């Protein structure tokens, strides 16, 4: 068990960093919770729970129970610590190249304080060989420092963050055995799942392979739906019957892929893979194309519809059902494309969103939206829409891309 006297700095107070800070604080460790976003730090320091939303109730409750705890300090300036945990964003650039500049910036900040026997843990998603690059940065600045470095990629599902952080199995890659064991001692504080130690290279690959696997499987389902619709066949019935096979488990199709992980990690994995024939690259392209196909389908049905097309009601904006997370949401892309092509007023309902706005659209209640709009598009299958077929009249035209409306 790690000594309670050590100081832990968490770098980045977002979907991963903040729950981690709070869990460690709950276990009576001295936490320096750092983020460059001064407004976010001000909120957290003043009793407001940052960027959390209604889907993060478990994290909000933990924040409320620890906000007055003297063991945690929220700051927009990094301070000296014994363990540094990097949980910063790693987005994709427009050319599909990974952008891990935030990780490198965090390392340079840590170097201002790094001393013998300190541990650096990277939780952010990184591309292959990133840890080697980090080692070179540290060696160039701190040749004589005897430090530990490990990669423990996050596994967090929005809306279920605490449960995932605590109960999921974790993998830890260390630059040496000492680093891996040191990091394991930290995670044993709160992780109830299994902790597997491995090499840095295997840890880097494993994180990216996990979400690339999911992306490929989603792409298969999406392409099945595209083919079925081309031949005017019910993809739902095809997939349902195909899944009766004992070794087949096809996912449900979607309007595309959103969130921070699945649409991002495959590009990290194939960053330096130049082969034209790539299952992973093509899966990414299929899922991106599915969003465009859905948009074209809606435009076509709009143009051929006989109902009043003055108003369009869009149901669901988040990147998947029953959460308020908008990161990489294909629904937002669809709405913006529809606005460019259709001369209509756009009304939007999403029971999980309150403050988000899209230019030239109006948020409204479900009942009001159905009264105002005869042309209805369901993009995200929130539970709140499960009985929507009971609220629809014969005068409505329904386009259901979520799979919740009865066939």
Helices and strands as residue ranges (DSSP letters): E 7-11, H 17-26, E 30-34, H 38-45, G 54-56, H 57-66, E 72-75, E 83-86, H 101-110, E 119-122, H 130-141, E 148-151, H 161-167, E 170-174, H 177-187, E 195-199, H 200-230, H 235-242, H 262-269, H 279-304, E 311-315, H 330-341, E 345-349, E 361-363, H 366-372, E 375-378, G 383-385, G 388-390, E 397-400
